């Protein structure tokens, strides 16, 4: 079994933490709103995805690595609709995710057959 690289552990924990905190924060916005806030529900699903991707990367699931890259890339697209500073920050984070998750040691970890779930 290939040992999990520290950057994979750090990003996984960051995703789990960001997802959990964001989920709890936005959950307080659900009230008896009429009509139902579908946009808020979509945000909650995105937060749950962060938790799922983070936990699954800890288990060595390659699909979760790609999901994590897609998750942060989605934030780049959304932040492009906001300020250029927000866009630049999300783009930089995406680059760091990609570098960390596609290093040689990370590739070995995610390709290890004993890590498949």
N, C-alpha and C positions, 0 to 999 in steps of 0.2 A: 504494500500500500504506500502510495506517495504521500509524503507529509504535506499538509495544507500550508501554502505560502502565507506569510504574515500579511502582505497586501490584500490577499483574497479574504482573509479573516477580518481585516479592518474594514474593507468595503462592505462585506456581508453584515457586519455589526452596525455599520453606519446606515445601511438600508433598513435594517430591522428597527433601529432606533428612530430614524426619520419617519418611517411608515407608522410606527406606533404613536409617536408624539403628534404627527399630523392627523392621524385618525382620531385621536382623543380630542384634539383641538377643534376639528371640524364637526365632530359628533355633537358638540355643544350647540352648534348652529341649527340642528334639527329641532324644530318645534312644530307646533300645529300650523305649519305654513300651508297656505292655499294659494296657488296650486302647489302640488308636490315639487320640491326643488330637485329636479333631475340633474342639474349641473352639480349640485352639492353631492348627490349620490355618486356621480361619476368621479368626483374628487376622492371620495371615500374608497371607491374601487381601486383607483390609482395608488392610494396609500396601502391598501391591502396587498396589491401586487408587489410593492416594495418589500413588504414583510415576507411574502412568499419567495421572491427572488433571493433575498438575503439568506433566509433559512435553507433554501435549496442549494445555494452555492456553498454553504457550510458543509453540506452533505456531498458535494462534488458533482452536482448535476450541471452538465454542460449547457443544457437549454436555459438554465437560470442565469448563466453568465451572459448569454445573448439577450435574455430578457432584461437583465440589469442595464446593459448597454442601450437597449431600446427604450427603457424607462427614462434614463437620463437624457437620451437624445430627444425624446418627446418633450422634456422640459426645455431643451434648447429651442425647439420650434415654438412652444408656447411663449417663452420669454422674448422671442423675436417680436412678438406683438406688444411688448412692454418697452422698457428702456434699453438702450444699448449696453448699459452697465450690467443689467441683469442677463442679457444675452451673452455678453463676454464672459461673465462668471460661470454660467451654465456650460458654455462651450469649453472653458478651461477645465471644469470638473469632468466633462465628458472625455476630454483628452487624457486626463489622469486616470479615469476608470479604464479606458481602453489600454493605456500603457501597462497598468497594473494587472489587468485581467488577461492580457495576451502575451505576457512575458513567457519565456521558456519554462520556468518552473510552474507557472500557472497552467500552461498548456499541458504539461506532464500530469499535473494534479487532476485536471478535468478529463484527461484521456485515460486515466487509470481505470481499467475494467472493474476493479474492486470497489470503486467509488460510484458506480452506476446505481441509480435508484429507480 
